[in-house]
């Protein structure tokens, strides 16, 4: 049996997470689906914990051959690699040393816009957002992280497992059919409970200011109280005449703009990322009706799991106690 992918610490955290979710009442099938593991693994971990306690799931480093590099040589290697000089060491061995000796991991680089103002982003995160959250609580208002996205009938292709030499083929329509969507993560003012609301627009339509107004109207009816909406500077938000007119009639709804080119500060962005690039990756839907069913199913799943919403907020590193 091959060893699972991940460091011993990552595998340990996954086992602990599975045990915690089981003890919270989640089914084995649900936990396996959420963590992306086989149900038999969940059952085996629970049996180990029942016999030996939580420590039975602790990390056990994978044994390997003794290191051939001394610590000074290792430090020199890291300096060379940090300079982008991977060719100084044979490429067949670089990955092994990066992972085992230096603790590096394979990572996908994050894109950052050159137009981004880092000082403004840090100031908003450290000073402006705490003020926004405090004022919302004083008004007994929900915090609402709102964003829009779109889902294409053409599948979002991601890496997957397959036998060597047998590249998977996705039989999909080569056309631009799409479904636009609006969603928001809400944080209640008193007990900090989390929820997700969403709305899917008719096929092949773009989000307009009127759609945002309709969404805000329904959200206001659901929450039944004042709101502070945090969103980006999209043209369908503040610049929209329809949105400005609606906000003028409803002073209990206040808006705050997230800094430009800083999508990582909006946890609702992670709702879309989790849905599109994880749950619905490689989905070759027959038509937009089928695609719509999949989107609604996955967003409803997120709504039922506030721990997922909490992880999205935690990822933003915003100072918000939950």
Secondary structure, DSSP 8 states (H G I E B T S, - for coil): ----SS-HHHHHHHHHHHHHHHHTT--HHHHHHHHT--HHHHHHHHHHHHHH-GGGG-----------S-HHHHHHHHHHHHTT-GGGS-HHHHHHHHHHTS-----------TT--HHHHHHIIIIIHHHHHHHHHHTT-EEEEEEEEEEESS---------TT---------S--EEEEEEEEEE-TTT--EEEEEEE--TT----HHHHHHHHHHHHHHH-S-EEEEE---TTTTT-HHHHHHHHH-TTEEEEE--TT-GGG-HHHHHHHHIIIIISTT---SSHHHHHHHHHHHHHHHHT-HHHHHHHHHHHT-----
